[in-house]
Every structure is written in C-alpha cells, then in structure tokens.
C-alpha cells in the first residue's frame, strides 16, 4: 500500500481538533470513520426459534460504543 493510499484512510488533524472542540459535524465525521470498526465490535450471535445461529449487530452495544467514543473525543486534548 502506497503512502498516498494509506493517507486517504486517516482523519485529518483539523477534523480531530474541531471534534474535540465539540463541533457536531466533525464528531459525525469521526463516527462515520469508525462505523465499520464499531459494527465489527458489536457483532453477536443470536439464535432464532429453531435454534439456528445468526450473526447480527447488537444495536445496544453499538450505541454504547458510539457514546463512549463521543465522550473520549470531547475529553481529548488536541493542542
């Protein structure tokens, strides 16, 4: 992977600074950046009436992880 490709997957410093300052659009950009990772961490096996396993996103856990990320963003000192 080249440096140019790798840099496209990073959050920019101005977005991080704005998010840590409480800018709603910047916080949403950070959440959007990490949504795939949060969804992967939130996967749980649920069973239907027949006992068949299904892998699904646990929405309660996903919201808890998003809330935890938001609180850490707001306490982050970017300066």
PDB file with SEQRES, HELIX, SHEET and CRYST1 records, atoms N, CA, C and O in Angstrom:
SEQRES   1 A   79  UNK UNK UNK UNK UNK UNK UNK UNK UNK UNK UNK UNK UNK          
SEQRES   2 A   79  UNK UNK UNK UNK UNK UNK UNK UNK UNK UNK UNK UNK UNK          
SEQRES   3 A   79  UNK UNK UNK UNK UNK UNK UNK UNK UNK UNK UNK UNK UNK          
SEQRES   4 A   79  UNK UNK UNK UNK UNK UNK UNK UNK UNK UNK UNK UNK UNK          
SEQRES   5 A   79  UNK UNK UNK UNK UNK UNK UNK UNK UNK UNK UNK UNK UNK          
SEQRES   6 A   79  UNK UNK UNK UNK UNK UNK UNK UNK UNK UNK UNK UNK UNK          
SEQRES   7 A   79  UNK                                                          
HELIX    1 AA1 UNK A    3  UNK A    7  1                                   5    
HELIX    2 AA2 UNK A   13  UNK A   20  1                                   8    
HELIX    3 AA3 UNK A   24  UNK A   41  1                                  18    
HELIX    4 AA4 UNK A   59  UNK A   75  1                                  17    
SHEET    1 AA1 2 UNK A  43  UNK A  47  0                                        
SHEET    2 AA1 2 UNK A  53  UNK A  57 -1                                        
CRYST1    1.000    1.000    1.000  90.00  90.00  90.00 P 1           1          
ATOM      1  N   UNK A   1       0.848  -1.175   0.000  1.00  0.00           N  
ATOM      2  CA  UNK A   1       0.000   0.000   0.000  1.00  0.00           C  
ATOM      3  C   UNK A   1       0.889   1.232   0.000  1.00  0.00           C  
ATOM      4  O   UNK A   1       1.795   1.354   0.824  1.00  0.00           O  
ATOM      5  N   UNK A   2       0.629   2.130  -0.913  1.00  0.00           N  
ATOM      6  CA  UNK A   2       1.455   3.323  -1.010  1.00  0.00           C  
ATOM      7  C   UNK A   2       1.072   4.336   0.062  1.00  0.00           C  
ATOM      8  O   UNK A   2       0.017   4.229   0.688  1.00  0.00           O  
ATOM      9  N   UNK A   3       1.944   5.321   0.264  1.00  0.00           N  
ATOM     10  CA  UNK A   3       1.674   6.362   1.257  1.00  0.00           C  
ATOM     11  C   UNK A   3       0.438   7.175   0.880  1.00  0.00           C  
ATOM     12  O   UNK A   3      -0.322   7.594   1.753  1.00  0.00           O  
ATOM     13  N   UNK A   4       0.237   7.397  -0.413  1.00  0.00           N  
ATOM     14  CA  UNK A   4      -0.913   8.185  -0.857  1.00  0.00           C  
ATOM     15  C   UNK A   4      -2.217   7.453  -0.525  1.00  0.00           C  
ATOM     16  O   UNK A   4      -3.164   8.084  -0.055  1.00  0.00           O  
ATOM     17  N   UNK A   5      -2.288   6.154  -0.756  1.00  0.00           N  
ATOM     18  CA  UNK A   5      -3.483   5.373  -0.450  1.00  0.00           C  
ATOM     19  C   UNK A   5      -3.719   5.304   1.054  1.00  0.00           C  
ATOM     20  O   UNK A   5      -4.856   5.428   1.509  1.00  0.00           O  
ATOM     21  N   UNK A   6      -2.670   5.111   1.814  1.00  0.00           N  
ATOM     22  CA  UNK A   6      -2.782   4.991   3.260  1.00  0.00           C  
ATOM     23  C   UNK A   6      -3.260   6.296   3.898  1.00  0.00           C  
ATOM     24  O   UNK A   6      -4.029   6.263   4.858  1.00  0.00           O  
ATOM     25  N   UNK A   7      -2.818   7.437   3.383  1.00  0.00           N  
ATOM     26  CA  UNK A   7      -3.189   8.711   3.973  1.00  0.00           C  
ATOM     27  C   UNK A   7      -4.657   9.048   3.746  1.00  0.00           C  
ATOM     28  O   UNK A   7      -5.221   9.858   4.482  1.00  0.00           O  
ATOM     29  N   UNK A   8      -5.284   8.445   2.745  1.00  0.00           N  
ATOM     30  CA  UNK A   8      -6.698   8.703   2.485  1.00  0.00           C  
ATOM     31  C   UNK A   8      -7.605   8.083   3.535  1.00  0.00           C  
ATOM     32  O   UNK A   8      -8.780   8.441   3.619  1.00  0.00           O  
ATOM     33  N   UNK A   9      -7.088   7.167   4.333  1.00  0.00           N  
ATOM     34  CA  UNK A   9      -7.903   6.480   5.325  1.00  0.00           C  
ATOM     35  C   UNK A   9      -7.751   7.084   6.713  1.00  0.00           C  
ATOM     36  O   UNK A   9      -8.268   6.529   7.682  1.00  0.00           O  
ATOM     37  N   UNK A  10      -7.063   8.194   6.827  1.00  0.00           N  
ATOM     38  CA  UNK A  10      -6.853   8.823   8.121  1.00  0.00           C  
ATOM     39  C   UNK A  10      -7.757  10.037   8.283  1.00  0.00           C  
ATOM     40  O   UNK A  10      -8.112  10.702   7.310  1.00  0.00           O  
ATOM     41  N   UNK A  11      -8.116  10.308   9.518  1.00  0.00           N  
ATOM     42  CA  UNK A  11      -8.837  11.542   9.800  1.00  0.00           C  
ATOM     43  C   UNK A  11      -7.857  12.698   9.757  1.00  0.00           C  
ATOM     44  O   UNK A  11      -6.724  12.578  10.223  1.00  0.00           O  
ATOM     45  N   UNK A  12      -8.289  13.808   9.202  1.00  0.00           N  
ATOM     46  CA  UNK A  12      -7.397  14.959   9.134  1.00  0.00           C  
ATOM     47  C   UNK A  12      -7.303  15.631  10.506  1.00  0.00           C  
ATOM     48  O   UNK A  12      -8.225  15.553  11.318  1.00  0.00           O  
ATOM     49  N   UNK A  13      -6.182  16.283  10.738  1.00  0.00           N  
ATOM     50  CA  UNK A  13      -5.956  16.957  12.013  1.00  0.00           C  
ATOM     51  C   UNK A  13      -7.002  18.034  12.295  1.00  0.00           C  
ATOM     52  O   UNK A  13      -7.473  18.127  13.429  1.00  0.00           O  
ATOM     53  N   UNK A  14      -7.387  18.857  11.303  1.00  0.00           N  
ATOM     54  CA  UNK A  14      -8.429  19.861  11.589  1.00  0.00           C  
ATOM     55  C   UNK A  14      -9.759  19.236  12.031  1.00  0.00           C  
ATOM     56  O   UNK A  14     -10.458  19.803  12.872  1.00  0.00           O  
ATOM     57  N   UNK A  15     -10.108  18.085  11.477  1.00  0.00           N  
ATOM     58  CA  UNK A  15     -11.344  17.410  11.891  1.00  0.00           C  
ATOM     59  C   UNK A  15     -11.226  16.949  13.340  1.00  0.00           C  
ATOM     60  O   UNK A  15     -12.181  17.064  14.108  1.00  0.00           O  
ATOM     61  N   UNK A  16     -10.066  16.429  13.715  1.00  0.00           N  
ATOM     62  CA  UNK A  16      -9.855  15.976  15.087  1.00  0.00           C  
ATOM     63  C   UNK A  16      -9.942  17.152  16.054  1.00  0.00           C  
ATOM     64  O   UNK A  16     -10.560  17.039  17.113  1.00  0.00           O  
ATOM     65  N   UNK A  17      -9.331  18.271  15.701  1.00  0.00           N  
ATOM     66  CA  UNK A  17      -9.363  19.452  16.568  1.00  0.00           C  
ATOM     67  C   UNK A  17     -10.793  19.969  16.708  1.00  0.00           C  
ATOM     68  O   UNK A  17     -11.236  20.291  17.810  1.00  0.00           O  
ATOM     69  N   UNK A  18     -11.511  20.049  15.592  1.00  0.00           N  
ATOM     70  CA  UNK A  18     -12.896  20.520  15.649  1.00  0.00           C  
ATOM     71  C   UNK A  18     -13.773  19.568  16.464  1.00  0.00           C  
ATOM     72  O   UNK A  18     -14.621  20.015  17.237  1.00  0.00           O  
ATOM     73  N   UNK A  19     -13.573  18.272  16.297  1.00  0.00           N  
ATOM     74  CA  UNK A  19     -14.360  17.298  17.050  1.00  0.00           C  
ATOM     75  C   UNK A  19     -14.083  17.400  18.537  1.00  0.00           C  
ATOM     76  O   UNK A  19     -15.009  17.323  19.344  1.00  0.00           O  
ATOM     77  N   UNK A  20     -12.827  17.571  18.910  1.00  0.00           N  
ATOM     78  CA  UNK A  20     -12.502  17.685  20.337  1.00  0.00           C  
ATOM     79  C   UNK A  20     -13.031  18.987  20.920  1.00  0.00           C  
ATOM     80  O   UNK A  20     -13.194  19.108  22.134  1.00  0.00           O  
ATOM     81  N   UNK A  21     -13.302  19.966  20.051  1.00  0.00           N  
ATOM     82  CA  UNK A  21     -13.893  21.222  20.492  1.00  0.00           C  
ATOM     83  C   UNK A  21     -15.411  21.181  20.551  1.00  0.00           C  
ATOM     84  O   UNK A  21     -16.037  22.140  21.004  1.00  0.00           O  
ATOM     85  N   UNK A  22     -16.014  20.085  20.101  1.00  0.00           N  
ATOM     86  CA  UNK A  22     -17.457  19.922  20.202  1.00  0.00           C  
ATOM     87  C   UNK A  22     -18.229  20.182  18.928  1.00  0.00           C  
ATOM     88  O   UNK A  22     -19.459  20.220  18.969  1.00  0.00           O  
ATOM     89  N   UNK A  23     -17.568  20.364  17.799  1.00  0.00           N  
ATOM     90  CA  UNK A  23     -18.259  20.593  16.533  1.00  0.00           C  
ATOM     91  C   UNK A  23     -19.024  19.326  16.136  1.00  0.00           C  
ATOM     92  O   UNK A  23     -18.437  18.251  16.005  1.00  0.00           O  
ATOM     93  N   UNK A  24     -20.322  19.464  15.949  1.00  0.00           N  
ATOM     94  CA  UNK A  24     -21.191  18.316  15.690  1.00  0.00           C  
ATOM     95  C   UNK A  24     -20.853  17.639  14.366  1.00  0.00           C  
ATOM     96  O   UNK A  24     -20.827  16.410  14.292  1.00  0.00           O  
ATOM     97  N   UNK A  25     -20.596  18.418  13.325  1.00  0.00           N  
ATOM     98  CA  UNK A  25     -20.265  17.829  12.028  1.00  0.00           C  
ATOM     99  C   UNK A  25     -18.951  17.054  12.084  1.00  0.00           C  
ATOM    100  O   UNK A  25     -18.826  15.998  11.464  1.00  0.00           O  
ATOM    101  N   UNK A  26     -17.984  17.568  12.816  1.00  0.00           N  
ATOM    102  CA  UNK A  26     -16.699  16.873  12.949  1.00  0.00           C  
ATOM    103  C   UNK A  26     -16.857  15.588  13.757  1.00  0.00           C  
ATOM    104  O   UNK A  26     -16.249  14.569  13.430  1.00  0.00           O  
ATOM    105  N   UNK A  27     -17.667  15.632  14.804  1.00  0.00           N  
ATOM    106  CA  UNK A  27     -17.919  14.418  15.600  1.00  0.00           C  
ATOM    107  C   UNK A  27     -18.595  13.370  14.725  1.00  0.00           C  
ATOM    108  O   UNK A  27     -18.253  12.189  14.789  1.00  0.00           O  
ATOM    109  N   UNK A  28     -19.552  13.798  13.912  1.00  0.00           N  
ATOM    110  CA  UNK A  28     -20.213  12.861  12.995  1.00  0.00           C  
ATOM    111  C   UNK A  28     -19.229  12.292  11.970  1.00  0.00           C  
ATOM    112  O   UNK A  28     -19.355  11.133  11.576  1.00  0.00           O  
ATOM    113  N   UNK A  29     -18.258  13.087  11.538  1.00  0.00           N  
ATOM    114  CA  UNK A  29     -17.235  12.592  10.616  1.00  0.00           C  
ATOM    115  C   UNK A  29     -16.378  11.523  11.281  1.00  0.00           C  
ATOM    116  O   UNK A  29     -16.026  10.527  10.649  1.00  0.00           O  
ATOM    117  N   UNK A  30     -16.044  11.722  12.545  1.00  0.00           N  
ATOM    118  CA  UNK A  30     -15.263  10.719  13.282  1.00  0.00           C  
ATOM    119  C   UNK A  30     -16.081   9.444  13.454  1.00  0.00           C  
ATOM    120  O   UNK A  30     -15.562   8.344  13.266  1.00  0.00           O  
ATOM    121  N   UNK A  31     -17.356   9.583  13.810  1.00  0.00           N  
ATOM    122  CA  UNK A  31     -18.221   8.411  13.955  1.00  0.00           C  
ATOM    123  C   UNK A  31     -18.361   7.671  12.631  1.00  0.00           C  
ATOM    124  O   UNK A  31     -18.357   6.440  12.603  1.00  0.00           O  
ATOM    125  N   UNK A  32     -18.483   8.408  11.541  1.00  0.00           N  
ATOM    126  CA  UNK A  32     -18.579   7.797  10.218  1.00  0.00           C  
ATOM    127  C   UNK A  32     -17.291   7.045   9.877  1.00  0.00           C  
ATOM    128  O   UNK A  32     -17.326   5.970   9.279  1.00  0.00           O  
ATOM    129  N   UNK A  33     -16.156   7.626  10.266  1.00  0.00           N  
ATOM    130  CA  UNK A  33     -14.863   6.990  10.006  1.00  0.00           C  
ATOM    131  C   UNK A  33     -14.751   5.644  10.720  1.00  0.00           C  
ATOM    132  O   UNK A  33     -14.198   4.692  10.169  1.00  0.00           O  
ATOM    133  N   UNK A  34     -15.269   5.564  11.934  1.00  0.00           N  
ATOM    134  CA  UNK A  34     -15.136   4.360  12.749  1.00  0.00           C  
ATOM    135  C   UNK A  34     -16.368   3.459  12.738  1.00  0.00           C  
ATOM    136  O   UNK A  34     -16.408   2.489  13.494  1.00  0.00           O  
ATOM    137  N   UNK A  35     -17.373   3.743  11.913  1.00  0.00           N  
ATOM    138  CA  UNK A  35     -18.613   2.973  11.965  1.00  0.00           C  
ATOM    139  C   UNK A  35     -18.412   1.490  11.621  1.00  0.00           C  
ATOM    140  O   UNK A  35     -19.060   0.631  12.219  1.00  0.00           O  
ATOM    141  N   UNK A  36     -17.544   1.184  10.686  1.00  0.00           N  
ATOM    142  CA  UNK A  36     -17.284  -0.212  10.340  1.00  0.00           C  
ATOM    143  C   UNK A  36     -16.618  -0.973  11.471  1.00  0.00           C  
ATOM    144  O   UNK A  36     -16.970  -2.119  11.751  1.00  0.00           O  
ATOM    145  N   UNK A  37     -15.666  -0.340  12.112  1.00  0.00           N  
ATOM    146  CA  UNK A  37     -14.967  -0.953  13.237  1.00  0.00           C  
ATOM    147  C   UNK A  37     -15.918  -1.165  14.410  1.00  0.00           C  
ATOM    148  O   UNK A  37     -15.889  -2.209  15.061  1.00  0.00           O  
ATOM    149  N   UNK A  38     -16.760  -0.168  14.675  1.00  0.00           N  
ATOM    150  CA  UNK A  38     -17.724  -0.287  15.764  1.00  0.00           C  
ATOM    151  C   UNK A  38     -18.727  -1.391  15.459  1.00  0.00           C  
ATOM    152  O   UNK A  38     -19.092  -2.155  16.353  1.00  0.00           O  
ATOM    153  N   UNK A  39     -19.174  -1.486  14.223  1.00  0.00           N  
ATOM    154  CA  UNK A  39     -20.105  -2.552  13.839  1.00  0.00           C  
ATOM    155  C   UNK A  39     -19.458  -3.918  14.006  1.00  0.00           C  
ATOM    156  O   UNK A  39     -20.108  -4.858  14.463  1.00  0.00           O  
ATOM    157  N   UNK A  40     -18.192  -4.039  13.643  1.00  0.00           N  
ATOM    158  CA  UNK A  40     -17.494  -5.317  13.803  1.00  0.00           C  
ATOM    159  C   UNK A  40     -17.362  -5.692  15.279  1.00  0.00           C  
ATOM    160  O   UNK A  40     -17.496  -6.861  15.639  1.00  0.00           O  
ATOM    161  N   UNK A  41     -17.101  -4.708  16.123  1.00  0.00           N  
ATOM    162  CA  UNK A  41     -17.005  -4.983  17.558  1.00  0.00           C  
ATOM    163  C   UNK A  41     -18.358  -5.320  18.167  1.00  0.00           C  
ATOM    164  O   UNK A  41     -18.421  -5.966  19.213  1.00  0.00           O  
ATOM    165  N   UNK A  42     -19.435  -4.891  17.530  1.00  0.00           N  
ATOM    166  CA  UNK A  42     -20.783  -5.079  18.072  1.00  0.00           C  
ATOM    167  C   UNK A  42     -21.456  -6.363  17.590  1.00  0.00           C  
ATOM    168  O   UNK A  42     -22.613  -6.610  17.931  1.00  0.00           O  
ATOM    169  N   UNK A  43     -20.770  -7.171  16.818  1.00  0.00           N  
ATOM    170  CA  UNK A  43     -21.377  -8.394  16.293  1.00  0.00           C  
ATOM    171  C   UNK A  43     -21.585  -9.417  17.406  1.00  0.00           C  
ATOM    172  O   UNK A  43     -20.691  -9.681  18.210  1.00  0.00           O  
ATOM    173  N   UNK A  44     -22.791  -9.984  17.427  1.00  0.00           N  
ATOM    174  CA  UNK A  44     -23.146 -11.001  18.399  1.00  0.00           C  
ATOM    175  C   UNK A  44     -23.903 -12.114  17.684  1.00  0.00           C  
ATOM    176  O   UNK A  44     -24.530 -11.889  16.649  1.00  0.00           O  
ATOM    177  N   UNK A  45     -23.837 -13.299  18.240  1.00  0.00           N  
ATOM    178  CA  UNK A  45     -24.578 -14.427  17.698  1.00  0.00           C  
ATOM    179  C   UNK A  45     -25.932 -14.504  18.402  1.00  0.00           C  
ATOM    180  O   UNK A  45     -26.007 -14.633  19.624  1.00  0.00           O  
ATOM    181  N   UNK A  46     -26.988 -14.421  17.610  1.00  0.00           N  
ATOM    182  CA  UNK A  46     -28.344 -14.568  18.122  1.00  0.00           C  
ATOM    183  C   UNK A  46     -28.931 -15.859  17.549  1.00  0.00           C  
ATOM    184  O   UNK A  46     -28.524 -16.313  16.480  1.00  0.00           O  
ATOM    185  N   UNK A  47     -29.869 -16.431  18.255  1.00  0.00           N  
ATOM    186  CA  UNK A  47     -30.475 -17.681  17.840  1.00  0.00           C  
ATOM    187  C   UNK A  47     -31.962 -17.466  17.580  1.00  0.00           C  
ATOM    188  O   UNK A  47     -32.647 -16.800  18.356  1.00  0.00           O  
ATOM    189  N   UNK A  48     -32.458 -18.041  16.467  1.00  0.00           N  
ATOM    190  CA  UNK A  48     -33.883 -17.914  16.163  1.00  0.00           C  
ATOM    191  C   UNK A  48     -34.678 -18.984  16.908  1.00  0.00           C  
ATOM    192  O   UNK A  48     -34.133 -19.706  17.743  1.00  0.00           O  
ATOM    193  N   UNK A  49     -35.971 -19.077  16.597  1.00  0.00           N  
ATOM    194  CA  UNK A  49     -36.850 -20.009  17.298  1.00  0.00           C  
ATOM    195  C   UNK A  49     -36.430 -21.469  17.106  1.00  0.00           C  
ATOM    196  O   UNK A  49     -36.673 -22.308  17.974  1.00  0.00           O  
ATOM    197  N   UNK A  50     -35.806 -21.764  15.981  1.00  0.00           N  
ATOM    198  CA  UNK A  50     -35.367 -23.131  15.682  1.00  0.00           C  
ATOM    199  C   UNK A  50     -33.997 -23.444  16.251  1.00  0.00           C  
ATOM    200  O   UNK A  50     -33.529 -24.578  16.147  1.00  0.00           O  
ATOM    201  N   UNK A  51     -33.351 -22.461  16.848  1.00  0.00           N  
ATOM    202  CA  UNK A  51     -32.026 -22.675  17.410  1.00  0.00           C  
ATOM    203  C   UNK A  51     -30.897 -22.434  16.428  1.00  0.00           C  
ATOM    204  O   UNK A  51     -29.745 -22.752  16.720  1.00  0.00           O  
ATOM    205  N   UNK A  52     -31.210 -21.873  15.263  1.00  0.00           N  
ATOM    206  CA  UNK A  52     -30.184 -21.586  14.258  1.00  0.00           C  
ATOM    207  C   UNK A  52     -29.461 -20.292  14.623  1.00  0.00           C  
ATOM    208  O   UNK A  52     -30.102 -19.289  14.938  1.00  0.00           O  
ATOM    209  N   UNK A  53     -28.140 -20.310  14.580  1.00  0.00           N  
ATOM    210  CA  UNK A  53     -27.390 -19.097  14.929  1.00  0.00           C  
ATOM    211  C   UNK A  53     -27.368 -18.091  13.780  1.00  0.00           C  
ATOM    212  O   UNK A  53     -27.283 -18.466  12.610  1.00  0.00           O  
ATOM    213  N   UNK A  54     -27.445 -16.804  14.134  1.00  0.00           N  
ATOM    214  CA  UNK A  54     -27.347 -15.713  13.170  1.00  0.00           C  
ATOM    215  C   UNK A  54     -26.429 -14.657  13.746  1.00  0.00           C  
ATOM    216  O   UNK A  54     -26.567 -14.274  14.908  1.00  0.00           O  
ATOM    217  N   UNK A  55     -25.497 -14.188  12.944  1.00  0.00           N  
ATOM    218  CA  UNK A  55     -24.579 -13.138  13.362  1.00  0.00           C  
ATOM    219  C   UNK A  55     -25.205 -11.793  13.026  1.00  0.00           C  
ATOM    220  O   UNK A  55     -25.467 -11.498  11.860  1.00  0.00           O  
ATOM    221  N   UNK A  56     -25.444 -10.980  14.047  1.00  0.00           N  
ATOM    222  CA  UNK A  56     -26.103  -9.684  13.866  1.00  0.00           C  
ATOM    223  C   UNK A  56     -25.394  -8.632  14.702  1.00  0.00           C  
ATOM    224  O   UNK A  56     -24.674  -8.946  15.650  1.00  0.00           O  
ATOM    225  N   UNK A  57     -25.612  -7.375  14.330  1.00  0.00           N  
ATOM    226  CA  UNK A  57     -25.082  -6.255  15.098  1.00  0.00           C  
ATOM    227  C   UNK A  57     -25.994  -6.026  16.297  1.00  0.00           C  
ATOM    228  O   UNK A  57     -27.203  -5.851  16.141  1.00  0.00           O  
ATOM    229  N   UNK A  58     -25.417  -6.029  17.480  1.00  0.00           N  
ATOM    230  CA  UNK A  58     -26.152  -5.716  18.702  1.00  0.00           C  
ATOM    231  C   UNK A  58     -26.250  -4.193  18.778  1.00  0.00           C  
ATOM    232  O   UNK A  58     -25.271  -3.512  19.081  1.00  0.00           O  
ATOM    233  N   UNK A  59     -27.450  -3.668  18.497  1.00  0.00           N  
ATOM    234  CA  UNK A  59     -27.635  -2.224  18.406  1.00  0.00           C  
ATOM    235  C   UNK A  59     -27.373  -1.514  19.737  1.00  0.00           C  
ATOM    236  O   UNK A  59     -26.873  -0.389  19.747  1.00  0.00           O  
ATOM    237  N   UNK A  60     -27.700  -2.151  20.846  1.00  0.00           N  
ATOM    238  CA  UNK A  60     -27.457  -1.540  22.157  1.00  0.00           C  
ATOM    239  C   UNK A  60     -25.956  -1.395  22.385  1.00  0.00           C  
ATOM    240  O   UNK A  60     -25.491  -0.347  22.835  1.00  0.00           O  
ATOM    241  N   UNK A  61     -25.205  -2.437  22.078  1.00  0.00           N  
ATOM    242  CA  UNK A  61     -23.752  -2.386  22.235  1.00  0.00           C  
ATOM    243  C   UNK A  61     -23.141  -1.373  21.283  1.00  0.00           C  
ATOM    244  O   UNK A  61     -22.208  -0.662  21.655  1.00  0.00           O  
ATOM    245  N   UNK A  62     -23.655  -1.296  20.056  1.00  0.00           N  
ATOM    246  CA  UNK A  62     -23.143  -0.336  19.075  1.00  0.00           C  
ATOM    247  C   UNK A  62     -23.340   1.092  19.573  1.00  0.00           C  
ATOM    248  O   UNK A  62     -22.434   1.918  19.470  1.00  0.00           O  
ATOM    249  N   UNK A  63     -24.516   1.382  20.110  1.00  0.00           N  
ATOM    250  CA  UNK A  63     -24.782   2.724  20.646  1.00  0.00           C  
ATOM    251  C   UNK A  63     -23.898   3.034  21.849  1.00  0.00           C  
ATOM    252  O   UNK A  63     -23.439   4.166  22.010  1.00  0.00           O  
ATOM    253  N   UNK A  64     -23.660   2.039  22.689  1.00  0.00           N  
ATOM    254  CA  UNK A  64     -22.784   2.250  23.846  1.00  0.00           C  
ATOM    255  C   UNK A  64     -21.364   2.565  23.406  1.00  0.00           C  
ATOM    256  O   UNK A  64     -20.712   3.427  23.995  1.00  0.00           O  
ATOM    257  N   UNK A  65     -20.873   1.874  22.374  1.00  0.00           N  
ATOM    258  CA  UNK A  65     -19.527   2.138  21.862  1.00  0.00           C  
ATOM    259  C   UNK A  65     -19.448   3.526  21.214  1.00  0.00           C  
ATOM    260  O   UNK A  65     -18.447   4.225  21.367  1.00  0.00           O  
ATOM    261  N   UNK A  66     -20.488   3.917  20.501  1.00  0.00           N  
ATOM    262  CA  UNK A  66     -20.504   5.249  19.903  1.00  0.00           C  
ATOM    263  C   UNK A  66     -20.508   6.328  20.981  1.00  0.00           C  
ATOM    264  O   UNK A  66     -19.813   7.336  20.860  1.00  0.00           O  
ATOM    265  N   UNK A  67     -21.292   6.112  22.036  1.00  0.00           N  
ATOM    266  CA  UNK A  67     -21.350   7.072  23.138  1.00  0.00           C  
ATOM    267  C   UNK A  67     -19.998   7.173  23.827  1.00  0.00           C  
ATOM    268  O   UNK A  67     -19.556   8.268  24.174  1.00  0.00           O  
ATOM    269  N   UNK A  68     -19.347   6.051  24.024  1.00  0.00           N  
ATOM    270  CA  UNK A  68     -18.022   6.035  24.649  1.00  0.00           C  
ATOM    271  C   UNK A  68     -17.014   6.788  23.776  1.00  0.00           C  
ATOM    272  O   UNK A  68     -16.180   7.532  24.293  1.00  0.00           O  
ATOM    273  N   UNK A  69     -17.090   6.598  22.458  1.00  0.00           N  
ATOM    274  CA  UNK A  69     -16.195   7.311  21.545  1.00  0.00           C  
ATOM    275  C   UNK A  69     -16.445   8.816  21.605  1.00  0.00           C  
ATOM    276  O   UNK A  69     -15.496   9.601  21.623  1.00  0.00           O  
ATOM    277  N   UNK A  70     -17.698   9.220  21.636  1.00  0.00           N  
ATOM    278  CA  UNK A  70     -18.023  10.647  21.707  1.00  0.00           C  
ATOM    279  C   UNK A  70     -17.486  11.259  22.993  1.00  0.00           C  
ATOM    280  O   UNK A  70     -16.925  12.354  22.964  1.00  0.00           O  
ATOM    281  N   UNK A  71     -17.645  10.577  24.110  1.00  0.00           N  
ATOM    282  CA  UNK A  71     -17.138  11.137  25.374  1.00  0.00           C  
ATOM    283  C   UNK A  71     -15.620  11.236  25.350  1.00  0.00           C  
ATOM    284  O   UNK A  71     -15.065  12.192  25.890  1.00  0.00           O  
ATOM    285  N   UNK A  72     -14.939  10.283  24.743  1.00  0.00           N  
ATOM    286  CA  UNK A  72     -13.478  10.347  24.646  1.00  0.00           C  
ATOM    287  C   UNK A  72     -13.030  11.447  23.687  1.00  0.00           C  
ATOM    288  O   UNK A  72     -12.002  12.086  23.910  1.00  0.00           O  
ATOM    289  N   UNK A  73     -13.794  11.668  22.627  1.00  0.00           N  
ATOM    290  CA  UNK A  73     -13.479  12.759  21.692  1.00  0.00           C  
ATOM    291  C   UNK A  73     -13.545  14.091  22.419  1.00  0.00           C  
ATOM    292  O   UNK A  73     -12.654  14.928  22.278  1.00  0.00           O  
ATOM    293  N   UNK A  74     -14.598  14.283  23.191  1.00  0.00           N  
ATOM    294  CA  UNK A  74     -14.804  15.575  23.868  1.00  0.00           C  
ATOM    295  C   UNK A  74     -13.798  15.833  24.990  1.00  0.00           C  
ATOM    296  O   UNK A  74     -13.565  16.988  25.346  1.00  0.00           O  
ATOM    297  N   UNK A  75     -13.200  14.784  25.553  1.00  0.00           N  
ATOM    298  CA  UNK A  75     -12.187  14.978  26.598  1.00  0.00           C  
ATOM    299  C   UNK A  75     -10.776  14.970  26.031  1.00  0.00           C  
ATOM    300  O   UNK A  75      -9.817  15.167  26.776  1.00  0.00           O  
ATOM    301  N   UNK A  76     -10.625  14.743  24.708  1.00  0.00           N  
ATOM    302  CA  UNK A  76      -9.315  14.686  24.090  1.00  0.00           C  
ATOM    303  C   UNK A  76      -8.709  16.088  23.978  1.00  0.00           C  
ATOM    304  O   UNK A  76      -9.382  17.029  23.559  1.00  0.00           O  
ATOM    305  N   UNK A  77      -7.454  16.216  24.350  1.00  0.00           N  
ATOM    306  CA  UNK A  77      -6.747  17.496  24.256  1.00  0.00           C  
ATOM    307  C   UNK A  77      -5.893  17.467  22.989  1.00  0.00           C  
ATOM    308  O   UNK A  77      -4.830  16.847  22.966  1.00  0.00           O  
ATOM    309  N   UNK A  78      -6.361  18.140  21.938  1.00  0.00           N  
ATOM    310  CA  UNK A  78      -5.679  18.102  20.640  1.00  0.00           C  
ATOM    311  C   UNK A  78      -4.566  19.140  20.538  1.00  0.00           C  
ATOM    312  O   UNK A  78      -3.826  19.140  19.554  1.00  0.00           O  
ATOM    313  N   UNK A  79      -4.429  19.999  21.498  1.00  0.00           N  
ATOM    314  CA  UNK A  79      -3.415  21.058  21.416  1.00  0.00           C  
ATOM    315  C   UNK A  79      -2.075  20.616  21.900  1.00  0.00           C  
ATOM    316  O   UNK A  79      -1.126  21.399  21.890  1.00  0.00           O  
TER     317      UNK A  79                                                      
END                                                                             
